[in-house]
């Protein structure tokens, strides 16, 4: 079984994916084989996954708990999934573990974070490889840093990708939810994950 790597996947895909025993991955591979990296092709894959899939609970790993990753992890947990949030910053992990968002201003985040930490549907760690090893779905929200001359620094994303690749199991869905140049997922990250 291969690792499935998509970019720009949303909650509908997570709700219709790998842990569902009745899901036909052969159909998914047929759908994916006929697509390219255009936004339209990803929409076709999304809609087809929802069409073929079913509602179910999956183990989700969200890598990077910033202003996008933490609310996303909380939302996945509130939607019935078991979530492990990962961040390399130990202060962020300690804050989130205590039910305290490490940044202010996100509506309802503190209340919802306390809820999902309290009920155990979200836990946090600095161990990316370990978290990935127990997940069906990995959502990567590590930002691509661009300097003043518009040169991207892939270091943080490459590091996260290597840690993810070390923990992947066959059939794991990996989604990069960050702005990256066209074909980066296929040409740069997929080889490190397979």
Rosetta blueprint (number, residue, H / E / L):
1 X L
2 X L
3 X L
4 X E
5 X E
6 X E
7 X E
8 X L
9 X L
10 X L
11 X H
12 X H
13 X H
14 X H
15 X L
16 X L
17 X L
18 X L
19 X L
20 X L
21 X L
22 X L
23 X L
24 X L
25 X H
26 X H
27 X H
28 X H
29 X H
30 X H
31 X H
32 X H
33 X H
34 X L
35 X L
36 X L
37 X L
38 X L
39 X H
40 X H
41 X H
42 X H
43 X H
44 X H
45 X H
46 X H
47 X H
48 X H
49 X H
50 X H
51 X H
52 X H
53 X L
54 X L
55 X L
56 X L
57 X L
58 X L
59 X E
60 X E
61 X E
62 X E
63 X E
64 X L
65 X L
66 X L
67 X L
68 X L
69 X H
70 X H
71 X H
72 X H
73 X H
74 X H
75 X H
76 X H
77 X H
78 X H
79 X L
80 X L
81 X L
82 X E
83 X E
84 X E
85 X E
86 X E
87 X L
88 X L
89 X L
90 X H
91 X H
92 X H
93 X H
94 X H
95 X H
96 X H
97 X H
98 X L
99 X L
100 X L
101 X L
102 X L
103 X L
104 X L
105 X L
106 X L
107 X L
108 X L
109 X H
110 X H
111 X H
112 X H
113 X H
114 X H
115 X H
116 X H
117 X H
118 X H
119 X L
120 X L
121 X L
122 X E
123 X E
124 X E
125 X E
126 X L
127 X L
128 X H
129 X H
130 X H
131 X H
132 X H
133 X H
134 X L
135 X L
136 X L
137 X E
138 X E
139 X E
140 X E
141 X L
142 X L
143 X L
144 X L
145 X E
146 X E
147 X L
148 X L
149 X L
150 X L
151 X L
152 X E
153 X E
154 X L
155 X H
156 X H
157 X H
158 X H
159 X H
160 X H
161 X H
162 X H
163 X H
164 X H
165 X H
166 X H
167 X H
168 X L
169 X L
170 X L
171 X L
172 X L
173 X E
174 X E
175 X E
176 X E
177 X L
178 X L
179 X L
180 X L
181 X L
182 X L
183 X L
184 X H
185 X H
186 X H
187 X H
188 X H
189 X H
190 X H
191 X H
192 X H
193 X H
194 X L
